[in-house]
Amino acid sequence: MQLDRRTFVQSVGLGALGALAGTAPLAAAPTAAPPLLPAYDAQHPDAFWRAVRAHYPLQDEPVYLNAGGLGPTPQRVLDRVFGTMTEMQAHSEPEHERRIEPARRTLAAFLGAGPEEICFTRNATEANSIIAAGLALGPGDEVIFESHAHPGGSYPWFNQVQRRGVVVRLFEPDPTSAEGNVARVRALLSPRTKIVQVSHITCTTGQVMPVAALAELAHAHGAWFHVDGAQAVGLVPVNLAALGCDSYACSGHKWLGGPHETGALFVRHARLDEIAPTGIGSHTGELPFLPGVLVLKPSAVRYEYGTRNLGLVAGLAEAVRFQEEIGRDRIAAWGRELAAQLRAGLAGIPGIELLSPRADGLWTAMTTLRHPRANAAKFSDYLKRHHRLRCRPVSEQHLEAVRVSLHVFNSRAECDRVIAAVRAAAQEL
Ligand SMILES: Cc1ncc(COP(=O)(O)O)c(C=O)c1O
C-alpha cells in the first residue's frame, strides 16, 4: 500500500480534529476513531510501517534516530491535545476528573496496573523525584543504582545526599548477562540499603535490566525497589503486575509518542503510604476546614496536587491507543529487527566498537557504537552534517559514543544509510 504521507496526515488529522470538535461523550472517542492502519501482512511488513510513518508530521530529513531522547508525536495525538484544549476553552470549566480518569484507566491497563496506582507527571524525572523525596530516609541510608543512570534518575538521589545525608552506591552495568547485574547489586547490599533502583532499559547502551529478579532480591532484603522506565514504556511491553517493583517512572514523550511534558508514576497500592507527597494541593486530599488534618486520597492521584493541562493527558492516552493499534509486541519486534540489521552491517566496519550488549534478551532497538578516534560530539556531529542522520551523543561515564534509536517510523533503508555513514566515518574521521 503506497501512501502519500502528507496527504494521509492531513486527512487523518483534520478528520480526528473534526470529530473532537463535536459534542460526543468522551468515552466514545476511542471507539469512534476510524481504522487508520492497514492489516499487518507478515510477508510484506514494510507497507504497514510506511502507513505508521505517515501518521507522523516529522520531517524526512535529517533522519530522526533519537526516539530515546525525545520521541516524535503522531498527528492524531496532537489533534487530541489541541482538540481537548480547544473544547475546554469553549466553556473554561476545570473538568479535572471527567477528563483525567478515562486517560488514567487507559494508561493503567496498558501498563498492567490498577488506575489507583497511577498518577500523571510532567516527565519521568518528576516521577523519580517524587520517590526520592517521598521515602522516609535519614543520614547513612543507602540507595543502589547503576552508574549509567540518566541525570533524571540519578540527580534526585544526589539531591537527597545533600539534603538528608543519603549515601549512593553505584554499580557498573554488566553487559554480558542478567545474572551479572543481579550479582553486582547483591554485592552492594548492606544493612543500610533502603532502596534499589535501576533503569528498566539504560539510556547509554539500551541494555535491558533484570527487573523481576532485582525486585525479588531487593524485597528479600527489605528494600524499596524503584524502576526508571523512561526508556522502556512504548518500546517494549511493560506489565507492572509481573515485574514486581514498588514504583515505576514513565516518560510519555519518548518511545510512547505522547505530547511533550507527559509522564506517569506507578506506586504499588499497598505501599502508597510510604511515599509522602511533596507537591500538595487540592487534588492531594481533603481538608475541608482550617486548621485541620489533611486526609490524603486513597490512590496515587494524591501526587497530582494541582491544575493540569488535560489536553496533554488526553494526548498521552491517545498515544497509548495508537500503540495498541500497531501492536505492542510488533513494535518491540520491529525495533529489534531494524537494530539487528544495523548491528550486522556495523560488524564488518573496522574500528567501530559496539557498546550495546550482545547477549540475547539484553539488547533492544537502541544501539550504541564508538568510533576509535572521534569523541561523542565529533562523531554525532559528523553523522548529522555529512549524512543527515540525527543520533544522540553518549558522553555519560566517558563512554564517548553515539546512540541510534530505531522505532516505528524508521525503515530498513534508513538503517542502510546509517551503516554507510558509519563506514564513511571510519575512514574519514
Ligand atoms: C533512563 C532515563 N531516565 C530519565 C530520563 C528523563 O526523562 P524525562 O525527560 O521524561 O524526564 C531519561 C531521558 O532520556 C532517561 O533515559
The ligand as an SDF file (V2000), in Angstrom:
LIG
                    3D

 16 16  0  0  0  0  0  0  0  0999 V2000
   16.6090    6.4100   31.8880 C   0  0  0  0  0  0  0  0  0  0  0  0
   16.0890    7.8270   31.8010 C   0  0  0  0  0  0  0  0  0  0  0  0
   15.5060    8.3870   32.8690 N   0  0  0  0  0  0  0  0  0  0  0  0
   15.0020    9.6170   32.8460 C   0  0  0  0  0  0  0  0  0  0  0  0
   15.0720   10.3820   31.7010 C   0  0  0  0  0  0  0  0  0  0  0  0
   14.4760   11.7520   31.7030 C   0  0  0  0  0  0  0  0  0  0  0  0
   13.2180   11.6560   31.0840 O   0  0  0  0  0  0  0  0  0  0  0  0
   12.1840   12.8670   31.1490 P   0  0  0  0  0  0  0  0  0  0  0  0
   12.5820   13.8200   30.0920 O   0  0  0  0  0  0  0  0  0  0  0  0
   10.8520   12.2290   30.8470 O   0  0  0  0  0  0  0  0  0  0  0  0
   12.2360   13.4340   32.4960 O   0  0  0  0  0  0  0  0  0  0  0  0
   15.6810    9.8560   30.5600 C   0  0  0  0  0  0  0  0  0  0  0  0
   15.7890   10.6520   29.3280 C   0  0  0  0  0  0  0  0  0  0  0  0
   16.4410   10.3200   28.3750 O   0  0  0  0  0  0  0  0  0  0  0  0
   16.1930    8.5380   30.6010 C   0  0  0  0  0  0  0  0  0  0  0  0
   16.7810    7.9870   29.5460 O   0  0  0  0  0  0  0  0  0  0  0  0
  1  2  1  0
  2  3  1  0
  2 15  2  0
  3  4  2  0
  4  5  1  0
  5  6  1  0
  5 12  2  0
  6  7  1  0
  7  8  1  0
  8  9  2  0
  8 10  1  0
  8 11  1  0
 12 13  1  0
 12 15  1  0
 13 14  2  0
 15 16  1  0
M  END
$$$$
